[in-house]
Amino acid sequence: MIGDLLEKIRKDKKISKTDLAKVTNINVGHLSHIEKGERNPSHKALKSLCDALDVPFQPLLYTYDKNLTVEQKEYNAPEHIKYDGIPIVSSIDGFMACPAEMRSASFVLKVNSDEMNPKLKQDSLVYIEMNTPLNSKDIGLFEYEGKLIFRKFIVRKKDIVLRAEKDEIEDIIVTKDSHFYIIGKVLGTV
């Protein structure tokens, strides 16, 4: 997936592969292999690519060893990964143990609403794996219309639905071309 995301960023920024190769001192052929997903860049090469593309390193690092499923390719998951920013943390309450089944977690976040009750209760803590493409029915953390929300992610033939657990909350229907971002996958609760 990292190759797909690097290619998307490069094209978004209207930089040719040749120009990127010159700036990073990475062979064009090797860069092509990276973008096709045939090879992963070394961490040093990834930092150089991030510098050249003017994007933060950490969000791309989260995608390093992830492979896209057919479903994730169909909804064009890299289009919905937030690569040009990092989360704002307004307080640090401490650190938590990270159980073996949640080792890929990036951070723990407090649920601030009851919209996903009973799956995610208000004020519960959830483990989030950042910048992970989702499969249908996964629960994720999303940025939608400038607001962070937890929702069930549902892939349909022509669109994507973000669904709350409460029936009175309307589904958010987004097309494959809509601008929303997958911040991360909910791995579990504390």
Residue frames as qw, qx, qy, qz and C-alpha x, y, z in Angstrom:
[[0.000, 0.883, 0.469, 0.000, 0.00, 0.00, 0.00],
 [0.346, -0.702, 0.068, 0.619, 2.87, 2.38, 0.64],
 [0.341, -0.016, 0.580, 0.740, 3.70, 2.35, -3.08],
 [0.065, 0.680, 0.654, 0.327, 0.11, 3.24, -4.01],
 [0.253, -0.890, -0.276, 0.261, 0.16, 6.11, -1.54],
 [0.408, -0.485, 0.290, 0.717, 3.55, 7.41, -2.70],
 [0.265, 0.263, 0.649, 0.662, 2.36, 7.35, -6.30],
 [0.063, -0.820, -0.557, -0.115, -0.85, 9.21, -5.34],
 [0.335, -0.810, -0.069, 0.475, 1.11, 11.89, -3.46],
 [0.407, -0.224, 0.464, 0.754, 3.61, 12.28, -6.30],
 [0.151, 0.468, 0.664, 0.563, 0.78, 12.72, -8.82],
 [0.188, -0.865, -0.448, 0.126, -1.17, 15.04, -6.47],
 [0.331, -0.766, 0.106, 0.541, 1.91, 17.24, -6.30],
 [0.644, 0.763, 0.017, -0.050, 2.47, 16.98, -10.08],
 [0.229, -0.721, 0.630, 0.177, 6.01, 15.67, -9.73],
 [0.799, 0.382, -0.418, -0.201, 7.35, 13.30, -12.37],
 [0.953, -0.270, 0.032, 0.134, 9.04, 10.07, -11.37],
 [0.699, 0.409, -0.099, 0.578, 12.21, 11.31, -13.05],
 [0.024, -0.736, 0.187, -0.651, 12.23, 14.54, -11.05],
 [0.756, -0.584, 0.125, -0.267, 11.50, 12.70, -7.80],
 [0.953, 0.004, -0.042, 0.299, 14.29, 10.24, -8.54],
 [0.470, 0.572, -0.176, 0.649, 16.76, 13.11, -9.11],
 [0.296, -0.730, 0.192, -0.585, 15.84, 14.90, -5.87],
 [0.828, -0.464, 0.213, -0.232, 15.95, 11.74, -3.73],
 [0.096, 0.598, -0.790, -0.098, 18.87, 10.04, -5.49],
 [0.660, 0.049, 0.723, -0.197, 16.69, 6.94, -5.89],
 [0.112, -0.096, 0.794, 0.590, 16.92, 5.14, -9.23],
 [0.538, 0.115, -0.153, -0.821, 13.80, 5.65, -11.42],
 [0.604, 0.024, -0.761, -0.236, 13.50, 1.89, -11.88],
 [0.267, -0.124, -0.812, 0.504, 13.58, 1.30, -8.12],
 [0.263, 0.152, 0.270, -0.913, 11.02, 4.07, -7.63],
 [0.602, 0.064, -0.469, -0.643, 8.77, 2.35, -10.21],
 [0.514, -0.072, -0.850, 0.086, 9.06, -0.93, -8.29],
 [0.043, -0.143, -0.627, 0.765, 8.14, 0.88, -5.06],
 [0.425, 0.148, 0.018, -0.893, 5.07, 2.53, -6.60],
 [0.651, 0.044, -0.611, -0.448, 3.92, -0.79, -8.09],
 [0.767, -0.448, 0.254, -0.384, 4.20, -2.40, -4.65],
 [0.902, 0.247, -0.338, 0.106, 6.92, -4.80, -5.78],
 [0.590, 0.078, -0.461, 0.658, 9.39, -3.40, -3.23],
 [0.367, -0.884, -0.276, 0.088, 9.22, -1.38, -0.04],
 [0.299, 0.784, -0.284, 0.463, 11.52, 1.59, 0.37],
 [0.559, -0.101, -0.568, 0.596, 14.07, 1.47, 3.16],
 [0.269, -0.816, -0.411, 0.305, 13.27, 3.81, 6.05],
 [0.324, -0.457, 0.191, 0.806, 16.04, 6.11, 4.86],
 [0.109, 0.189, 0.643, 0.734, 14.59, 6.16, 1.33],
 [0.151, -0.717, -0.670, -0.117, 11.08, 6.75, 2.71],
 [0.296, -0.735, -0.200, 0.576, 12.33, 9.74, 4.73],
 [0.236, -0.236, 0.419, 0.844, 14.00, 11.10, 1.61],
 [0.002, 0.430, 0.739, 0.519, 10.78, 10.63, -0.40],
 [0.228, -0.787, -0.547, 0.172, 8.72, 12.34, 2.32],
 [0.294, -0.579, 0.039, 0.760, 11.15, 15.27, 2.38],
 [0.150, -0.031, 0.578, 0.801, 11.02, 15.60, -1.40],
 [0.142, -0.521, -0.731, -0.418, 7.21, 15.33, -1.46],
 [0.096, -0.308, 0.262, -0.910, 6.89, 17.70, 1.51],
 [0.744, -0.402, -0.311, -0.434, 4.76, 15.35, 3.63],
 [0.479, -0.608, 0.543, -0.326, 5.26, 14.07, 7.19],
 [0.265, 0.355, -0.896, -0.041, 7.08, 10.73, 7.54],
 [0.282, -0.051, 0.838, -0.464, 4.98, 9.09, 10.25],
 [0.704, 0.310, 0.249, -0.589, 1.61, 8.85, 8.40],
 [0.685, 0.477, -0.481, -0.267, 3.31, 7.02, 5.53],
 [0.078, 0.374, -0.892, 0.241, 5.27, 4.79, 7.88],
 [0.581, 0.026, 0.599, -0.551, 1.94, 3.49, 9.26],
 [0.820, 0.420, -0.001, -0.388, 1.18, 2.10, 5.78],
 [0.001, -0.656, 0.733, 0.182, 4.58, 0.44, 5.41],
 [0.083, -0.157, 0.981, 0.073, 3.71, -3.24, 5.64],
 [0.553, 0.367, 0.530, -0.528, 0.05, -3.12, 4.62],
 [0.096, 0.027, 0.800, 0.591, -1.24, -4.80, 1.47],
 [0.489, 0.158, 0.037, -0.857, -4.51, -3.79, -0.16],
 [0.471, 0.223, 0.849, -0.089, -7.28, -6.34, -0.58],
 [0.159, 0.357, 0.688, 0.611, -9.38, -6.47, -3.75],
 [0.144, -0.820, -0.554, 0.000, -12.19, -4.65, -1.91],
 [0.340, -0.737, -0.033, 0.583, -9.81, -1.93, -0.72],
 [0.296, -0.109, 0.523, 0.792, -8.49, -1.48, -4.27],
 [0.081, 0.573, 0.719, 0.385, -12.06, -1.22, -5.59],
 [0.165, -0.921, -0.349, 0.047, -12.93, 1.71, -3.32],
 [0.480, 0.644, -0.148, 0.576, -9.46, 3.18, -3.95],
 [0.667, -0.634, -0.297, 0.256, -8.33, 3.18, -0.31],
 [0.552, -0.092, -0.037, 0.828, -5.20, 5.35, -0.87],
 [0.008, 0.565, 0.295, 0.771, -7.50, 8.22, -1.92],
 [0.540, -0.713, -0.239, -0.378, -8.95, 8.23, 1.61],
 [0.763, -0.310, -0.276, 0.496, -5.75, 8.07, 3.65],
 [0.104, -0.994, 0.018, -0.035, -4.75, 11.31, 5.36],
 [0.850, 0.097, -0.054, 0.515, -1.09, 11.62, 4.39],
 [0.340, 0.571, -0.043, 0.746, -0.45, 15.33, 4.76],
 [0.344, -0.676, 0.191, -0.623, -1.17, 15.86, 8.44],
 [0.388, 0.018, -0.841, 0.376, -0.67, 14.41, 11.88],
 [0.423, -0.674, -0.594, -0.118, -3.22, 14.20, 14.71],
 [0.088, -0.609, 0.279, -0.737, -3.60, 17.01, 17.23],
 [0.587, -0.330, -0.697, 0.248, -3.38, 15.74, 20.78],
 [0.190, -0.764, -0.018, -0.616, -4.92, 18.12, 23.29],
 [0.520, -0.647, 0.444, -0.337, -3.90, 16.19, 26.37],
 [0.577, 0.236, -0.779, 0.064, -1.92, 13.16, 27.40],
 [0.737, -0.518, 0.057, -0.430, -3.50, 11.17, 30.17],
 [0.574, -0.499, 0.649, -0.015, -0.64, 8.72, 30.38],
 [0.338, 0.365, -0.800, -0.335, 0.31, 5.48, 28.72],
 [0.876, -0.079, 0.215, -0.425, -1.52, 2.15, 28.49],
 [0.483, -0.236, 0.824, 0.179, -0.30, -1.36, 28.17],
 [0.567, 0.415, -0.384, -0.599, -0.69, -2.67, 24.65],
 [0.812, -0.077, 0.552, -0.176, -2.01, -6.25, 24.63],
 [0.402, -0.199, 0.767, 0.459, -0.49, -8.70, 22.13],
 [0.391, 0.531, 0.728, 0.187, -3.63, -8.72, 19.95],
 [0.157, 0.959, 0.232, -0.047, -3.39, -4.93, 19.56],
 [0.637, -0.374, 0.214, 0.640, 0.36, -4.54, 18.90],
 [0.385, 0.360, 0.429, 0.733, -0.32, -2.64, 15.68],
 [0.126, -0.900, -0.412, 0.071, -2.17, 0.12, 17.59],
 [0.406, 0.511, -0.043, 0.756, -0.86, 3.64, 17.05],
 [0.077, -0.245, 0.387, -0.886, -2.67, 5.30, 19.94],
 [0.134, -0.474, -0.847, 0.200, -5.58, 5.00, 22.37],
 [0.115, -0.261, -0.154, -0.946, -8.47, 7.42, 22.06],
 [0.183, 0.285, 0.715, -0.611, -11.42, 8.22, 24.31],
 [0.027, 0.488, 0.744, 0.455, -14.85, 7.88, 22.67],
 [0.013, -0.095, -0.251, 0.963, -16.60, 11.24, 23.00],
 [0.557, 0.006, -0.121, -0.822, -20.17, 10.34, 21.98],
 [0.563, -0.002, 0.772, -0.296, -22.72, 7.57, 22.33],
 [0.612, 0.479, -0.241, -0.581, -23.38, 7.27, 18.56],
 [0.537, 0.328, -0.766, -0.131, -21.66, 3.88, 18.39],
 [0.392, -0.206, 0.732, -0.518, -23.17, 2.49, 21.59],
 [0.787, -0.581, 0.202, -0.037, -23.18, -0.46, 22.45],
 [0.877, 0.319, -0.107, 0.344, -20.12, -1.34, 20.31],
 [0.445, 0.233, -0.275, 0.820, -18.17, 1.72, 21.52],
 [0.342, -0.781, -0.507, 0.129, -19.53, 3.17, 24.72],
 [0.070, 0.900, -0.060, 0.426, -19.12, 6.85, 25.47],
 [0.331, -0.818, 0.423, -0.206, -15.98, 7.54, 27.53],
 [0.949, -0.120, 0.246, 0.157, -14.53, 4.11, 26.73],
 [0.118, -0.730, 0.540, 0.402, -10.98, 3.91, 25.43],
 [0.903, 0.383, 0.186, -0.052, -10.28, 2.35, 22.04],
 [0.534, -0.379, 0.527, 0.542, -7.08, 1.18, 20.39],
 [0.561, 0.781, 0.055, -0.269, -6.63, 2.77, 16.94],
 [0.674, -0.078, 0.473, 0.561, -4.33, 1.55, 14.18],
 [0.153, 0.755, -0.034, -0.637, -3.62, 4.67, 12.14],
 [0.343, 0.590, -0.471, -0.560, -3.84, 4.89, 8.32],
 [0.317, -0.036, 0.945, 0.068, -5.16, 1.38, 7.89],
 [0.425, 0.002, -0.507, -0.750, -7.39, 0.67, 4.92],
 [0.524, -0.030, 0.628, -0.574, -10.66, -0.84, 6.13],
 [0.097, -0.143, -0.925, -0.339, -12.72, -3.79, 5.04],
 [0.471, -0.412, -0.353, -0.696, -16.49, -3.69, 4.97],
 [0.717, -0.569, -0.362, -0.178, -18.04, -3.77, 8.45],
 [0.576, -0.028, -0.398, 0.714, -14.84, -2.66, 10.21],
 [0.230, -0.928, -0.275, 0.098, -15.29, 0.12, 12.74],
 [0.605, 0.256, -0.004, 0.754, -13.07, 3.07, 12.06],
 [0.181, -0.729, -0.188, 0.633, -12.22, 6.60, 13.04],
 [0.462, 0.541, 0.463, 0.528, -12.94, 9.04, 10.18],
 [0.045, -0.403, -0.058, 0.912, -12.60, 12.67, 9.33],
 [0.179, 0.542, 0.724, 0.388, -15.80, 13.72, 7.60],
 [0.014, -0.851, -0.279, -0.444, -16.69, 17.35, 6.93],
 [0.128, 0.642, -0.387, 0.649, -13.92, 18.45, 9.30],
 [0.654, -0.485, 0.313, -0.489, -15.23, 16.38, 12.21],
 [0.168, 0.294, -0.938, 0.071, -13.78, 13.19, 13.69],
 [0.788, -0.120, 0.111, -0.594, -16.33, 10.39, 14.05],
 [0.264, -0.171, 0.949, -0.008, -16.43, 6.70, 14.81],
 [0.741, 0.279, -0.017, -0.611, -18.56, 4.66, 12.38],
 [0.745, 0.042, 0.656, 0.113, -18.98, 1.23, 10.89],
 [0.125, 0.524, -0.526, -0.658, -17.48, 1.24, 7.39],
 [0.700, 0.307, 0.633, -0.121, -19.67, -0.45, 4.79],
 [0.007, -0.353, 0.606, 0.713, -18.60, -0.91, 1.18],
 [0.671, 0.472, 0.494, -0.289, -21.42, -1.24, -1.36],
 [0.698, 0.363, 0.456, 0.416, -21.18, -1.59, -5.13],
 [0.333, 0.724, 0.228, 0.560, -21.41, 2.12, -5.93],
 [0.118, -0.797, 0.181, -0.564, -20.66, 3.89, -2.67],
 [0.431, 0.035, -0.725, 0.536, -19.42, 3.71, 0.88],
 [0.493, -0.711, -0.291, -0.408, -21.61, 4.07, 3.96],
 [0.196, 0.243, -0.648, 0.695, -20.48, 5.29, 7.38],
 [0.587, -0.486, -0.504, -0.406, -23.04, 3.91, 9.83],
 [0.233, -0.433, 0.559, -0.667, -23.63, 4.68, 13.50],
 [0.147, -0.118, -0.971, 0.149, -25.02, 2.01, 15.80],
 [0.230, 0.407, 0.539, -0.701, -27.95, 4.20, 16.85],
 [0.346, 0.486, 0.751, 0.282, -30.89, 3.83, 14.44],
 [0.093, 0.913, 0.338, -0.208, -31.94, 7.46, 14.76],
 [0.177, -0.704, 0.373, 0.577, -28.63, 8.65, 13.29],
 [0.752, 0.620, 0.019, -0.222, -28.72, 8.74, 9.51],
 [0.840, 0.010, 0.300, 0.452, -26.14, 6.88, 7.46],
 [0.033, 0.789, -0.307, -0.531, -23.49, 8.98, 5.82],
 [0.837, 0.370, 0.369, 0.164, -23.30, 7.94, 2.19],
 [0.093, -0.766, 0.398, 0.497, -20.08, 8.84, 0.45],
 [0.847, 0.527, -0.040, -0.061, -19.21, 8.08, -3.14],
 [0.870, -0.044, 0.070, 0.486, -15.80, 6.84, -4.15],
 [0.414, 0.537, 0.060, 0.732, -15.00, 10.41, -5.20],
 [0.389, -0.881, -0.165, -0.214, -16.08, 12.07, -1.95],
 [0.318, 0.554, -0.509, 0.577, -13.50, 13.68, 0.28],
 [0.740, -0.611, 0.112, -0.259, -13.38, 11.86, 3.56],
 [0.315, 0.584, -0.718, 0.212, -10.44, 10.31, 5.32],
 [0.896, -0.296, -0.330, 0.017, -9.88, 7.06, 7.14],
 [0.168, -0.818, 0.458, -0.304, -7.87, 8.02, 10.21],
 [0.029, 0.371, -0.914, 0.164, -7.61, 4.49, 11.50],
 [0.663, -0.188, -0.667, -0.281, -9.15, 1.17, 12.33],
 [0.576, -0.533, 0.362, -0.503, -10.62, 0.44, 15.76],
 [0.420, 0.277, -0.862, 0.061, -8.82, -2.66, 17.01],
 [0.545, -0.412, -0.723, 0.100, -10.69, -3.01, 20.28],
 [0.303, -0.796, 0.010, -0.524, -11.68, -1.35, 23.51],
 [0.190, 0.306, -0.736, 0.573, -10.22, -1.24, 26.98]]
